[in-house]
Structure formats: structure tokens, C-alpha cells
């Protein structure tokens, strides 16, 4: 899988919640990758556009940043496109269907718009419009980069294979040994095997929601019955999730929000270990 990213050098600033828009891009790109199981290239462009009055979607005229994500995957049938942003609508055997619904809600909240065009057997193009800001961009405060490498065995629990693979690569690059499983049932079995072999996991990273399987809360309860001292992190892409907001109350040792970043993982793993 390859990424082809083109960003205009003079891209206008936008007034957005960086974490939420990061989640939008993550969800859209993940869908593009899943549409090309045999591999391919995800193309992303960001450019400035002026929208005139009367465009075929509900946006006022003005300056916008246009983000385009394009794949050459299986495409989406016309009858499915009409429901693509509906909650829990999905054509996947596994998954909640909330990825694009969440992306749509976030973009609309930012007074933008998101469109999808697709042709079966050709591919899909997602276009996001975000209103440009009249204000000058504000630079984030500089923080010295301190590499926080570690060691130990980590158990990752997530129903999305691509998410597991990304998290594995990030953690292994930090020095950890990683085992990945699909749901809570497999996690409990893997945890018991590791203990019996005298190679316990230092940390378990639990996805909060696993459609059709045991999610993070129930899995933590099962693991605590095996090992009351288990160190567990809760993971989710929904920042307003009450468990994410008050993870200690629910018995977790920390939180890692999706989409993952190297800096976030460095810090949280350093803190819990």
C-alpha cells in the first residue's frame, strides 16, 4: 500500500479542532485502504478553492480548503452511496459503520461538507471542504523531542486488522515486543498462555468497542480475574466516550486515542511502565 500526498504550498489556514479533523482523515484513508485488499495507492490532495453561489451542496460562497482522498479500489454501488453516512450502515462483515458517520458529523460541525463519488470496479473519491480562516495560523509551542524507548511484551486487542498492524509497527519501533489479537476472548486466552509460559504481558491495549465480540470493559474484568495487577490501556477513536474521559474510574491505567501517534504512544507507555 502506497500513499501519494500533494499539499499546496500556499494552503490557507483553517480554524479546526486538529484532533477531530485528524480522525476524519484517518477514517477516510482507512476506508480507502480497505477498498484495495490487493494493494494500491491512496492519493490525497489539499488545495485552495473559491466556491461560488449555487454549488450543488449546502455551502455558502467563499474560500475553502479542499481535501481529496482517492482510491482505485472496488468502488461503492449507487444504491449503497445513498446510505453511506447513516449510523451503523456498513457493507463489511465486521465493523460498526460509524467511521464515515463520524467523519460526516465532524466536518458538518466545522461548517464544511463532505461528498463521495464512486464507481464499482474503478474506485472512490472523497472530497472534504473546510472553510478557510481569515486569521493567521498559530504555531504550536515547541517541545523538545525526547525519545522514550522501552521494552516488554504488549498485547494489542482490536478488531481492525489495519489498526492492529499500525499499532504493532509503532510499538515495535519503540522497542516493545507485540502480540495482536482480534477480540477480548482471544485476549484472555493469550494472556493466560503468556502467564503460564512465564512471559507475561507488561501492558494490554484494549479497543473499547468490538462489534460482535468482547469489548474493552468486559475484557478488563476477565483479565483482572486472572491477574488483579494487570496494566491495561483503553483505546477508542471517540474522544467523547465516557470511558475515555474517565478511564481511571473504570479501572484502566491510561488511554490511547485513535488515530495513534508516535509521540502519544511514547508518553503513555513511558508513564504506565
N, C-alpha and C positions, 0 to 999 in steps of 0.2 A: 504494500500500500504506500502510495506517494502523496505528497501534498504540494500543490503549486499555488503559492501565495503572492499576490500582487497588490500592493498598497500605494495609493497616490502619495507622492512626496509632500504635496500641499494639502493633505486631508484636513478638512475643517474639524474643529473640536466639537464634541457633543457633551451635553450635560446628562450623565447617566450614572447609575449605580454599577460600578465596574464588575462587581461580583455577579450581579444578576445578568448583565449582558454577556459576561464570560460563560455563564450557564447556558444562555441561549445558543451561543456559538458551539459550545460543547455538544448540546443536544442535536443540533442540526448536522454537525460534522459526523457525529456518531451514527446518525441515520444514514448519511451518505456512505460511510464505510460499510455498514451492514448491508447496503444495497449492492455491494460489489464483493461477494464472498470469494470470488476468484482473484481478487486484487484489482488494482486500477489506480487512478489519480483523482483526488479530490481537489478541485480548483476553487480558490477563494479570491475574490477581488473586493477592494474597498475604494470607492471613488466619490467625488463630489457631484451632485446633480441639482439642477433647478427644476422644481415641479411647477407646472403652470396650472391654472384653474381648470377643472373639468377632467382631471386624471381619473381612470376607472377604479379608484379605491378612495376611501374616505380620508383624504389628507388635504389640508389647505395648501395653497401655493406657497412656495418659499424654497429655502436652501435645505438640502438633506444630504446625509451621508448614506450612500447605497452600498450594502454589503451583499455580495452574491456568492452562494455556495453551490457548486455544480458537480454532479457525478455522472458517470456513464454506466450506471447500474441497470437493474431490472425494470425500473420505472414503476409508476403507480397508475392503475386503471382509472378511467374517468369517473366511474361510479364511486370509487373509493375517495377520490380527491374532495368530493363534496362534504365528507365527514372527517377529513384529516385532522382538524383541530378539536374535534369533540372529545371530552374527557372519556378515558378508558376505551376509546375506539382504537383497535390495533389489528393488523393483519399477521402479526407474529405469533408463533406458537407459544412463546414465552415473552413476558413483558406486560406492563400496565397500560401502555399507550399514552402516558402522561407527558412524555418528552416534548412533543410538538405543542400540546395543550399549554404546558408551562411556558414554552418559548413564546407562543402567541400572547398569552396573558402579560408577560413581562414587556414585550415590545409595545403592546397597546397602552400599558401603564406609562410608558415613556413617550406617549403621544406619537408613536410611529406606526408602522404597518408591516406585515409580513405576507408574502404571496408565494405560492408554489405552482410551478408548471411542470408537467411530466408527460412522458410518452413511453408506453410499455416497450421494453427492449432497446430503448435509446438512452434514457436517463432522466434525472430530475434536477430542476434548478429552483433553489430557494432564494428569494430576494427580500432583504430586510431594509426598511427605510427608517432612519433615525433623524429627527430634526437637528440641524446644526445650531450650535450655540453662538451667540453674539459675544460671549465673554472669552477672554484669552485663557488658554489651558493653564491649569495649575499643576506644577511639578510636584510629584510625591516626595516627601522628605527622604533624604538619602540615609540608608542604613548600611553599615559595613557588613560585608558578606563573610560570615563565619561558617566554614564547612563543619557540619555536625555529623560526622560519620559514626556508625555504631556497629554492633554485632548482636547476634542472637537469631533465633528462629521465630518467624512471623507467620501466622495463619490468616489468610485473607478469605473472606466469605462474601461473595457477590454473584448474583445470577447472570450478570452480563459478562460474557467471555472477554470482550474487548476491554472492559473496565478492569477485569482481573489482570489481563496482560499488561496494561499500562501501569497499574499499581505494582505489579511484580517487578517490572523493569526499573521503576523509580526506587523502590526499596532495595533491590539488589545493587543498584548503582551507589547506594549509601552504605553498603557493606553487610546488609542483612541476608539471611537465608530464608526463602519464601516458599510456602506451600499454599496453593489456592484450591478452594472447593466451591461448589455451586450453591449450597444452601445450608441451613442450620443442622439438619440431620447429618449431612456429611461432615460438618464441622465438629459435632460432638464425637463422631467416630474417629476422626483424625486426631482430636485432642486426646482421646483415650489411648490410641495407639502410640502417640508420642510419649505419653507418660509411662506406659508400660515398657517402652524401649529405652527409657532413661534419657530421652531427648525432648524435654518439654518445650512448649512454645512460650516465648517471653511475652508476646503480645498477640491478641486476636483482634482483627479489624472486621467488624460486623456491619453488613449492609442492613439498614433499618427495615426496608420493605423488600420482600422476595415473593413475588406473585406465585401462588401455588406451592410455596414451600415455607419452612420455618424462618421467620424473620429475626431481626436483631434482639428484640426484647426477650422473646421466648428462648432463643438460643443462649443468651446470657444466663437465664435462670437455670437451664440444663447444665451449663458449664460450671456454674457456682456450686451445683450439687456434687459435681465431680471434684472440683478444686475451688474452695472458698477464696483462695488468693489469686484467682485468675485476673490478669490485666487485660481489659477489653476497651476498645475504642468504638464509638458509634459513627457510622458513615451514612451520608444521605446527600442528595442534590437539592433538598428543600430546606432552605435556611429558616423558614418559619415553623418547622416541625418542633413541637414542644419538647421532644426528647433531645433534639439537637441544642435547643436553647437552655435546657436544664439537665444536662447529661449526668451530672453528679447525683442528682436526686434519684435517677433511675438506675444507679449503680455502676455507671461507666467511669472509666479513668480519664477520658478525654474524648475529643471529637475531631473528625477529619471530614471536611465538606468537599463534595464534588463540585466542579472538576478539580482534581488534585494538582497541587504544585509542589515542586521540589522543596521550596522554602518552607511551606506548610508542614510537609512530612518531616523535614529535618527537625523543625522545632518541636512538634508534638511527640515524635519518637524520643528525642533527647529528654523531654520533660518527664515522660512516663517511665523511662528506663534510667 
